[in-house]
Amino acid sequence: MGSRKRSCVLPRASWQRQAGTSCDEVKDLGGWKSRVMVDRYAKLATENLLAAAARIGSVRERDTA
């Protein structure tokens, strides 16, 4: 894979994951044979992880109140 194509794959895979596309769907869209490549290219932004953690925290607070 040329470096130009590879440089385009990283943002597109990340954007797909951030938009809620499943890892298996990203794998199929990217034409990859295994999830290893998805894990390599589809890095999630910290903001998404913080939002997920906040949802868990709000549910715990609600359940213990």
LUMMI-144506 format. One record per residue (C-alpha): residue number from 1; chain; x, y, z; residue in three letters. Coordinates in nm, 3 decimals. Layout:
BEGIN
+-----+------+---------+---------+---------+------+
! pos ! unit !      xx !      yy !      zz ! code !
+-----+------+---------+---------+---------+------+
! NUM !    A !       X !       Y !       Z !  ala !
...
+-----+------+---------+---------+---------+------+
This chain:
BEGIN
+-----+------+---------+---------+---------+------+
! pos ! unit !      xx !      yy !      zz ! code !
+-----+------+---------+---------+---------+------+
!   1 !    A !   0.000 !   0.000 !   0.000 !  met !
!   2 !    A !   0.145 !   0.337 !  -0.097 !  gly !
!   3 !    A !   0.202 !   0.599 !   0.170 !  ser !
!   4 !    A !  -0.053 !   0.831 !   0.006 !  arg !
!   5 !    A !  -0.330 !   0.570 !   0.029 !  lys !
!   6 !    A !  -0.229 !   0.479 !   0.385 !  arg !
!   7 !    A !  -0.242 !   0.845 !   0.493 !  ser !
!   8 !    A !  -0.605 !   0.862 !   0.375 !  cys !
!   9 !    A !  -0.708 !   0.537 !   0.544 !  val !
!  10 !    A !  -0.626 !   0.649 !   0.898 !  leu !
!  11 !    A !  -0.859 !   0.950 !   0.913 !  pro !
!  12 !    A !  -1.144 !   0.776 !   0.730 !  arg !
!  13 !    A !  -1.136 !   0.473 !   0.960 !  ala !
!  14 !    A !  -1.120 !   0.698 !   1.266 !  ser !
!  15 !    A !  -1.406 !   0.914 !   1.142 !  trp !
!  16 !    A !  -1.617 !   0.607 !   1.075 !  gln !
!  17 !    A !  -1.560 !   0.475 !   1.430 !  arg !
!  18 !    A !  -1.632 !   0.816 !   1.582 !  gln !
!  19 !    A !  -1.957 !   0.828 !   1.384 !  ala !
!  20 !    A !  -2.064 !   0.499 !   1.542 !  gly !
!  21 !    A !  -1.972 !   0.256 !   1.264 !  thr !
!  22 !    A !  -1.891 !  -0.085 !   1.412 !  ser !
!  23 !    A !  -1.542 !  -0.231 !   1.381 !  cys !
!  24 !    A !  -1.673 !  -0.506 !   1.154 !  asp !
!  25 !    A !  -1.838 !  -0.250 !   0.926 !  glu !
!  26 !    A !  -1.516 !  -0.045 !   0.912 !  val !
!  27 !    A !  -1.328 !  -0.367 !   0.828 !  lys !
!  28 !    A !  -1.563 !  -0.437 !   0.539 !  asp !
!  29 !    A !  -1.560 !  -0.076 !   0.416 !  leu !
!  30 !    A !  -1.180 !  -0.071 !   0.425 !  gly !
!  31 !    A !  -1.152 !  -0.402 !   0.246 !  gly !
!  32 !    A !  -0.945 !  -0.556 !   0.526 !  trp !
!  33 !    A !  -0.945 !  -0.929 !   0.594 !  lys !
!  34 !    A !  -0.901 !  -0.902 !   0.971 !  ser !
!  35 !    A !  -0.984 !  -0.672 !   1.262 !  arg !
!  36 !    A !  -0.611 !  -0.622 !   1.323 !  val !
!  37 !    A !  -0.602 !  -0.358 !   1.052 !  met !
!  38 !    A !  -0.909 !  -0.184 !   1.193 !  val !
!  39 !    A !  -0.743 !  -0.168 !   1.534 !  asp !
!  40 !    A !  -0.430 !  -0.025 !   1.373 !  arg !
!  41 !    A !  -0.602 !   0.250 !   1.177 !  tyr !
!  42 !    A !  -0.926 !   0.331 !   1.360 !  ala !
!  43 !    A !  -0.802 !   0.522 !   1.662 !  lys !
!  44 !    A !  -1.078 !   0.678 !   1.866 !  leu !
!  45 !    A !  -1.063 !   1.036 !   1.983 !  ala !
!  46 !    A !  -1.035 !   1.092 !   2.357 !  thr !
!  47 !    A !  -1.353 !   1.300 !   2.352 !  glu !
!  48 !    A !  -1.556 !   0.992 !   2.255 !  asn !
!  49 !    A !  -1.410 !   0.792 !   2.541 !  leu !
!  50 !    A !  -1.478 !   1.073 !   2.787 !  leu !
!  51 !    A !  -1.840 !   1.094 !   2.672 !  ala !
!  52 !    A !  -1.881 !   0.717 !   2.717 !  ala !
!  53 !    A !  -1.729 !   0.732 !   3.065 !  ala !
!  54 !    A !  -1.959 !   1.020 !   3.159 !  ala !
!  55 !    A !  -2.265 !   0.817 !   3.056 !  arg !
!  56 !    A !  -2.154 !   0.530 !   3.280 !  ile !
!  57 !    A !  -2.094 !   0.771 !   3.566 !  gly !
!  58 !    A !  -2.438 !   0.929 !   3.532 !  ser !
!  59 !    A !  -2.608 !   0.586 !   3.536 !  val !
!  60 !    A !  -2.415 !   0.485 !   3.850 !  arg !
!  61 !    A !  -2.510 !   0.810 !   4.024 !  glu !
!  62 !    A !  -2.875 !   0.762 !   3.930 !  arg !
!  63 !    A !  -2.879 !   0.401 !   4.053 !  asp !
!  64 !    A !  -2.716 !   0.483 !   4.387 !  thr !
!  65 !    A !  -2.933 !   0.788 !   4.457 !  ala !
+-----+------+---------+---------+---------+------+
